C-alpha cells in the first residue's frame, strides 16, 4: 500500500469511507476494553496467591534474628526485607529503608520533606522563589502530578533510545541552582520502555549540580520486569555516583507492586548514609514503623532474589503474548504507511505510540467511542500538554491476550481513520 501522504484527495476520500464503515461496525460490537493503566491482570495476581499463606503459625511471627513482627520497632524495616529489596536494586542492605505498600508514597514524601524541611540542611523549597524539576518525556504522569501539586516548575527533556538527552540535562543541572531534581524511570521507562545506556547512567553520576540539594529521583519500578531473557541490563547508579564522588545525589526507589499484589506489596528507597539519616529524622515523627508482617510475608514467600526472578518468569509468560499481539497488529496494519511509530520494549508495562502530529487526542476519543479506553492523550507530558499532540501510552497488561488483539485492531482502525481525516482537512 502507498504511504498515506502520497495518496490523492480522491484516494483519501475513498479510504475514509471504507474506514468509517469499519469503524461503525466496530462500534456495533459493544466492546468494553481498557488499556489505560498498567494494572496486572487477575491471572498475574493469582500466581502470588500463596503469599497469603507464608505466615501460618505464631512461630512464623519471629524473624531469624529474633524480631517479633507483631510489635513496634525496626523503623527502617526488617533486615531480611532490606536485603531482598537491596538485591532487587543491586545495592547493599545498609543502603536501604523499607517503607509501606508502594513506591509512589515514598517519592511523594521525599518531595514533601524537601519542600517543608529542606534536603540535608539546605533551604526548604517552600522558602525559595523558584523550584524546578526536569522531566524526561514521554514520562510517567504520576511523577508529574506530584511536582505539579507542590507548585514545582517542570521542564520537559526529550528522550531517545539511550535515555534522556544528557546535554540538555547537564545544561540545566549545572547552570541553574533552582533545578532541584529530575524524574527517571531508568529500566523499561514509562511509557517508551527505554533502558538507560551505561553512558547515560555514567553521565548522570558525573553531573556537577549548581544546587547542593539537587537529587536524581531514580524510580526503578521495573528492575526485574523483563519479557525476554535478552532484555538489556541497567548499570547501578548508586555505585556509579559513589565512584564519581557524588554519593548523595541519588534517591532510588523500587517496590513489589507488580511482582506480588498491586498496592499490597513492599517498597523501598536506597541512597547514601547521609540521605537516609535525613529521611529517618522525619520518619521518627511520621511513623513508629511500617508493616513488618507484610515485609516478612514477602521474605518468606520469595526467599531471595532468585525466587523473585523465577516468579517474574511467570509474569513474563502471561504478559509477553499481549505485547506481541500489539506489535503484530501494528506491524501488519501500519508498517510502511508512514503515519506512526511505536516502541517494542523487552520489558516493563507499556508501549509508546507516536501518531501523526495533531491527532493523538482525536484517536483516543475515537477509541473510547468504539469501546476501547486509553490513557488520555498528553498524560505522558508535564501539565498534560503534549506539544505535538502525538504520543499515546498503551498498557497491554490487564486485558486477556484475545481482548488485547481486539483492542489493538480497534486502535489501528482509529489511527487510520483519524489520520486520513487529518490529511483531508490539512
N, C-alpha and C positions, 0 to 999 in steps of 0.2 A: 504493500500500500504506500502511496505517496505521503510525504510529510504534509501535515495539515496546512502549514503556511504556504505550501506550493499549490494548493487546490484553488480552482477558480471560484468565484462567488456562486455560480450555478452549482458547482460540485458541493460546496459547503452547504448550500440550502437543501440540496437533496439529502446529504448526510444528516443534517439537523432533523429532517422529517423522519428519517429512519431511527435515529437515536431517540427522538421524542416518543415515538410509538413504543420502542423498547422500554423507555422509562415509565410510560403509563402501564405497561404490562407488569413491570417490577413493582410498581405501587399497588397493583391489584393482588399481589401475593400476600399482602398483610404481614410483612416481615417485622420483627421486633428484635433487632440485634444491636449489641452495644460493644463498641471497641474504643470507648472514650478514655478509660483509665487502665493502668497496669495492674489489674486485680488478678490474683491467682484464681484458677478455676476450681470448682469443687473437687475435681479429680486430684488436683495438686494438693489441696488441703487434706484429702483423705490419706495421702501417703504418710502424713505425720500423726495419724490417729493414735498410735501407741505412745506418743509423747505424754498423753494424759495419764498413762499408767506407769510412768517412770518412777513415781514415788508411791509405794503401796502400803507401807507399814511405818510405825513410829520410829523404827531404827533407821529408816531412809531419810529422816529429817536431820541427821547428824552427818556432817561432811567428814571426809577423810582426815581433816586437820582438827576435828572436834568441835566445829561450829554448829550450834543449834539454829537452823534456819527459821525456826518459828518465832525467834525473839529479835529484839533490837540488836544493832551493831553492824559492823562491816559496811561503813558508809560508802566506800568506793567499790564495793562488790566482792563476791566470793573469790578467793584466789583461783579456784578451778575455772570460774567463769571468765576471769581476766585472761587466763591462759588461752582458753578456747577462742575468745574474741580477738586476742592479740595474734594468735596463729592465723586467723582469717585475714587480718590486715598485714601479717608478716612482720610484727613487732614484738618486743619482749613484753611480758605481762606487767612489768613495773611501769610501763608507759601507758597503762590502760585504766580508765574508770568505766565500770559497768553501770548503766542507768536503768531506765524503765523499758517500756514495751516497744519503742520505735526510735529511730534516729532523728526524725523531724523535730520532736520536742527538745532534743539536745541542741540542735542547731538554733532553734528559736531562743532557747535560754542563753546560749552563748552570745548571740547578738544582743539580747536583752541585758545581760551582765555588762557587756561592753558599753552599751548605751547609758545604763544607770550608774555604773561604778568605775568605768574605765578599765583598760586592759593592763594588768600587771603594774598598776600605779600611774598609768597615763591618764590624761584628762578624760573624764566621762564624755562620751559622744554627745550627750544631751546638752553639754555646755559649749559645744562648738558651733560655729556659724554654718558649716557645711560638712557633711559626711557623704562619701561616695563609695560605691561598690562596682567592680567590674563584673559583667555578666556575659560569659560566652554564649553565643546564640547559633542555632536554636538551643534552648535550655529548658530547665525544669521550672514550671510555673509556680510551684510552692516555694522554691527559693526566692523567686521574685516577689511573691506575696509577703514574705517575712520582711524583706528590706523595705518594701513599699509601706508596710504598716508603720515602720519606725521613721518614715519620712526621709529615708536614705536615697540619695540620687543614684540611679542605676545607669551605667554606661555599657552599651552593647559592644561586645568584642566578637568579630567573626571567627568561625572555626573552619578548619579543613580536616582532611583525613588523619592528621597527626595530632590535632588538638587545637587550642586557641592560638590565634596569631600572636606569637610571643614578642614580636617587635612592637605591636600596639600595647600589649600588657606592660612591657618594660618601660615604654614611654610614659604611660600614666603612673605606674607604681614608683618609678624612680625620680619623677619630676614634680609630683603633686602630693603634698602631705595630707590632703583631705581624702585621698584614696586609702580606705582602711581595710578593704578585703576584696576577695574575688571568690565567686561560687564556682566549684568544679565538680563534675561527675566524671572521674578520670578513666573508668573502665566501663565500656558499653554505655556511653553517655546518653542521657535522656534529652532528646529522642533519637539522635543520629546513630547511636551505637558505636561511637568513636572510642578507640583505646589510645590514650595519650602515648606518644612515642617516647623512647628513652631520652631523646634530645629535648623534647618539651619538658619532661619531668626535671631534667638537669637544669634547664633554663629557669624553671620555677625556683629551684633550690638556690640558684646563684643570683637571684634578684637582690638588688640593694635598695630597699624601700626608703622613700623620703620620710615616711611616717614610722616612728618606732613601734607603733601599735598596729601596723599592717599585719594581717593574717590571711593565709590561704585556707579557705573552707573546703576541705577535700572530702567530698561526700562519696565514699567508696561503697555505694549502695549495691553494686553488682560485682563485688570482688570475686565471688565463686560461681557466678551465674553464666557459665559457658553453655552454648548449644552444641558446640563441636569440639572434639579433642584438640584440634589445631588452633583454637582461639588464641589470640595474642596475649602475652603476659603484660603485667604492669610493673614498672620499676617502683621500688619502695621509696616514697617521697620523704619519709621521716629520716631514713638513713642518708639520703642524698642531702637533706638540709643539715644534718649533723656534720657530714663531710665538708660542706661549704661554710661551716661556722655559723649557721643560722638556725639552731635547733628550736627556737621559739616561734618561728614563722608559720608553723603548720598546726592546724586542728584537723585530725582525720576522724571520720565518723563511719560506722557500719552498724548493721542490725541483722537479725534473722527473720525480719518481717516477711520476706518472700522465700524463706527457707523452711520455717516451721509454720506458724499460724500468723496470718496478716493481722497486725495490730495487737498480737499477743505473744510476741517474741521477746528477745532481749536485745539491747542496743548498747553501744559503747563509743567512747571517744579515746583516741590515742594522741599524745602530744608530749612535749618536753616536761621535765620535772617542775620548772618554774610555772609553766602554763597550768599544769594540773594542780599545783599548790594554790594558784589564783582561783581556779574553779572551786576547789574544796572550801575556800574561805566563805563563799556564799552558800554552798551546798549544806554546810552545817546549820545554816539558818533555814534553808528551804525544806530540808527533809531529815529524818532520822536514818533513813536508808530506803533503798528500793527493794523490789520484790525478790527476796532471796530464794523463796520457794520456786519461783519460775526459773531463776538462774540455775539452781541445782537440777531442776527437772530437765532443762536443756543439756546440761553437762552429762547427766546420767543417760539420757537418750542418745545423744550423738557420740559421747565418749571423748572424741578428739577430732582434729581437723580432718583426718582420713575418713571418719564417719560422716562428716559434713559433705566431703567430696563425693562419697558414694551416694549419699542422699540426693545430691544435686544432679547426679546422672539420671535419676528417676524423673526429676523435674524436666530435664532436657528432653527425655523421651516423649513427654507429654507436649512440650512446647514446640519442639522442632517441626512437626508436621503442620502446625498452624502458621508459623513463619513461612515455611516453604510453600504453603497454599497461596499466600500473598505474593511471594516472589514469582511463583509460576504464572499467576494471573497477570501480574504487571508485565512480565517478560512477553507473554503470549499476546496481550492486547495493546500494550503501549510502546513496546520496543520499536524503534525506527520511526515513530511518529513525530519525534522532536517536540513533544509538548510537556514532558515531565521528566524528572529524575528522582531516584529513590535510593535509600541505603539498603544494604543486605548484611546487617551485623551478624557476628558469630556468637552473640550472647546478649544478655540484658532482656528488656521487656518491650522495646519499641522499634518502630521503623519510621524514619523521617522521609516525608514525601514533599517534593517541591514541584508545584504545579506552575502553569504559566502565570506570570505576574498579573495581579489584579483579579484572580479567580478563586482563591482559597475559600473565602467566606461563602461565596455562592455554591461552591462544591459541597461544603459542609452542610449548608442549608438544603441543597437538593438531596443529599444522602438522608438527612433527617426526614424529609418528605416521603422518601421511599422506605423508611423504617430502619435505617442504619444510623446509630448515634456515634458521633466522633467528638474528640476534644475540640473545643471552639478554636476556630482559626485565629491566630495571633497569640494564643496562650503560651507559645514557646518563646515569646519575646517579652522584655520588660514592659510593664504597663499594658500588656495585652495588645501591643501595637506592632505588627509585622510591617515594616515599611514597604515591603514588596507585595504584601497580601498573597503570599506564595506557599508558606510552609504549613503542612498538616501533619500532626502526630498520629500514628496508627498504633494501637495497642492490641496485639493479636491474642493475648493470654487467656481472656475469660471465655469467649465463645468456644464451642467444640470445633474440631478441625473441619467438620462438614459445614457448620454455620459460618466458619471463617471464610470458607470458599465462597459461600453465598454473599457474604458481606463484601468480599473483595470484588466480586462480579458487579455488584451494585455500585461500589465505589468507582470502579473503572468506567462504568457506563456514565456516571455523573461527571467524571473528569472529562470524558469525551464531549458530552453534551454542552457543558458549561464552556469548554474551550472553543467549540465551534461557534456558540452564540457570541462569545467574546470577540472572535475573529470577524464575525459578520457585523458586529457593532463598532468595530475599530475604525 
